[in-house]
Amino acid sequence: DYEPQPLRAHLRAAGFAVRGGESFPGLGPGWLRLAVRGPGTSRAFVTALDEHLAARRGGDHDHGHNHESDGAHHER
């Protein structure tokens, strides 16, 4: 079983508002709820998620992805 709390904490530390799924009908504590707006914020989210997953694997988080910032303000 996957425990979502470490991912939730990592995303919160990266500035994203992350909610558990318990309050949404049909979802349970293993689900996360979030909204990502705009291409810059989407790239920042993918980068944060990639970092977390790489840390779980114990490896490099780049994997050849290009997540360069567009310089926009990221509302999270």
C-alpha positions in Angstrom: 0.0 0.0 0.0 1.1 3.5 -0.8 1.0 6.1 2.0 0.2 9.5 0.4 1.3 11.6 3.4 5.0 12.0 2.3 3.9 13.2 -1.1 1.3 15.5 0.4 4.0 17.0 2.7 6.5 17.4 -0.2 3.9 19.1 -2.4 2.9 21.4 0.4 6.5 22.3 1.0 6.8 23.2 -2.7 3.9 25.6 -2.3 0.9 23.5 -3.5 -2.4 23.3 -1.6 -3.1 19.6 -1.4 -6.1 18.1 0.2 -6.9 14.5 1.1 -9.6 12.6 -0.6 -11.6 11.8 2.5 -14.0 14.7 2.1 -14.9 13.9 -1.5 -17.5 11.3 -2.2 -16.0 8.0 -3.5 -12.5 8.8 -2.5 -10.6 7.7 0.6 -7.4 8.7 2.5 -5.2 7.3 -0.2 -6.3 9.9 -2.7 -5.0 13.5 -3.0 -7.0 16.4 -4.4 -5.4 19.5 -6.0 -5.9 22.0 -8.8 -3.1 23.1 -11.0 -3.7 26.3 -13.0 -1.6 27.5 -15.9 1.3 26.0 -17.8 4.0 27.4 -15.5 2.3 26.0 -12.4 1.7 22.7 -14.2 5.4 22.4 -15.0 6.3 23.3 -11.4 3.9 20.6 -10.2 5.4 18.0 -12.5 8.9 19.0 -11.3 7.8 18.7 -7.6 6.1 15.3 -8.3 9.1 14.1 -10.2 11.4 15.1 -7.3 9.3 13.1 -4.8 9.1 10.0 -7.0 12.9 10.2 -7.6 13.6 10.4 -3.9 11.4 7.3 -3.4 13.4 5.5 -6.0 16.7 6.9 -4.7 17.6 8.2 -8.1 18.0 11.3 -10.3 14.8 13.2 -10.8 15.5 14.8 -14.3 14.9 11.8 -16.6 15.4 14.1 -19.6 12.4 16.2 -18.9 12.6 19.9 -19.7 10.8 21.7 -16.9 12.2 25.2 -17.4 10.2 28.0 -15.9 8.4 30.5 -18.1 9.1 33.2 -15.6 5.4 33.6 -14.7 4.1 33.9 -11.2 2.9 30.5 -10.1 -0.4 30.6 -8.1 -0.5 27.3 -6.2 
